[in-house]
Amino acid sequence: MATDSSTPSNASSDRPEKTRRTRRTRMTGAERRQQLLEIGRTLFAAKGFEGTSVEEIAAKAGVSKPVVYEHFGGKEGLYAVVVDREMRQLLDMVTGSLTAGHPRELCEQAAFALLDYIEEYTDGFRILVRDSPIPQSTGSFASLISDIATQVEDILGREFKARGFDPKLAPLYAQALVGMVALTGQWWLDARKPKKAEVAAHLVNLAWHGLDGLEPKPRLIGHRKS
């Protein structure tokens, strides 16, 4: 009986291919942690904290559930790190943008910084504007907005004093201005129209010309006085 001499050679040539198919790319601990953070960030943005499971995170990463627990102690730990990182990113972008000397340009820079963050870190912003189900070391989105308002408060205080207004009111106006930009940013997150520069221009137009025409002692014209 003739022997098929091609069989051994075929089996031999198949072996390296099978080995290549089954070989897994090994990551360092830091690389795996970063991968899990990116996957978690995407899933939390799309599904929220409650809608995301450890099983899904692990499956997307191609690892077992214990690997997620090893790096973050569970879903809560991963979520906390994602939120803290996003909050610091947004705060750094806004505070780092305030470099101009003229108050109107500073308003423009702050508006652009928030819109830049929304455009570049869309998933992160979606996570931040949701109510967090667990405490964060950096606080809530509301506290983050308050931190940004504190930066603007100093600018407004100087401007109020130069115009003869009470600088003690600067914190109130800072919260109002930053809140206006933040809420507009949430709307623009999905609308994306008009373009970013146009949105910034309209925000500053309302803020600046509103400030420019401020009454030193504003009055109410309706029937309600208290």
Secondary structure by P-SEA (a helix, b strand, c coil): cccccaaaaaaaaaaaaaaaaaccccccaaaaaaaaaaaaaaaaaacccccccaaaaaaaacccaaaaaaccccaaaaaaaaaaaaaaaaaaaaaaacccccaaaaaaaaaaaaaaaaaacaaaaaaaacccccccccccaaaaaaaaaaaaaaaaaaaaaaacccccaaaaaaaaaaaaaaaaaaaacccccccaaaaaaaaaaaaaaaaaacccbbbbcccccc
